[in-house]
Amino acid sequence: MSNYLNSDVCVSNFSKILKEPNFIDKSLLIEDLVPSIDIENRFVCITRPRRFGKTVAANMIASFFGKDDSSSLFGGLKISQKGCYAEHLNKQNILFILVLQKKRWMSFTKRIRIEKTML
């Protein structure tokens, strides 16, 4: 299990993904998430079947909204042409939780308690 609070890990991961020859720009997904920022229930769950790019999407979203400078990564992507680009790029605190090993999962309540102590 990995936890990152405003870490450059997601930016580093996404920059590697951008260099792959088969990268497909799905940055417009970010535009769909922008309205969620200003509402009280602003938590987003990204669900897809196995091997459908959940971690790639999560790294992209965390790189865009997180406070580490990622403007060089998004300048050539479709999202850079949208009005929300400059307003929301690198403006949010990001808590990135990656759960890969089911054997280590714990109860939801216990996990939330641990995350609260990190903040």
N, C-alpha and C positions, 0 to 999 in steps of 0.2 A: 504494500500500500504506500502511495506517495502523496505527500501533502506539500503544497507550495503556497505561500502567502506573498504575493507581489514578487515572485522570483522570475529570473530571466530564463528559466528552464523551458517554458512554453515558447518563448520567442526563439530560443535556440533550436528547439524541435521543429517549429514551423518554418524557420529559415532553411533547414535541411530539406523539408518537404517541397518547398518552392523550387529547389534546384533539380528535382527529379524530372526526367523528360516526359513522364506521363501525368504531370500535375494538371488537374482540372480546377479552374477558378470557380469556387462556390462561395465567394466572399459576400454575395448578396444575401446570404443567410443572416449576416450581421444586421442588415437593414430591417429584417423581420423581428430582431431581438431588441432593437432600440426602444420601441414603445414600452417594453417591460421594465426599463430602468427606473422610471418615475412612479411606479405603482408599489404599493406596500408588499404584495405577494410577487416579488421579482425574481423568484428562483426558477431556473429552467432545467428541465430534465430532457436530455437528448437520448432517444431510444431508436435503435435500428438493429437489424439482425447482425449476427457475427460477420466480421470482415467487410462492413459497409461504411467504414470511415468515421466512427464515433470519436476516436482519439484524435484523428486529424482535425475534425471539426472543432473539438474542444480546445486543441492547441491554437487553432486559428482565432477562435473567439477570445480566449484568454490573452493572446498576443495583441489583439486589437484593443480590447477594453483595458487591459492591465497597464500599470503605470510605467513599465519599462518602454523606452523609446523604440517603436517598431514602424515608424513612418516610412522608412526605406523599404520595408517588406510589402506594404500595402499601396504604395504610390502607383504601381502599374496594374493593380487589380481593379475589377469592376466597381468595388465599393468606393474607391477613391473618386468616382464621378458623381457620387450621391451627396446630397446636402448634409446628411448626418455625419459625414466623414470627419471633417475638422472639429466638429462640435464634440464628438465622443471618443476620438482616437486617444488612447492612453490616459483616460480620466478616472478610471474606477479601480477600487481595490478588488483583487481577484484571489479567491481561495480555490485552488485546483486540487481536487481529490481524485486520485486514480486508484481504482480497486481492480486488481487483476487476479488475485488468488482467493477463490471462494473459501478455501479451507480456513483462512484467517479472518473471515467476516465475523463480526460480533453483533450484538443486538443494536438496533437503531438508536435506542436511548443512550446506551453506553458510548457509542460512536459520537453522538452529538455532544455529550459531556466532555469528551476528549477534545473535540474541535473548539468548544467554547474556551477551554483553558489555553489553547494556542493563540486565541485572539486577545 
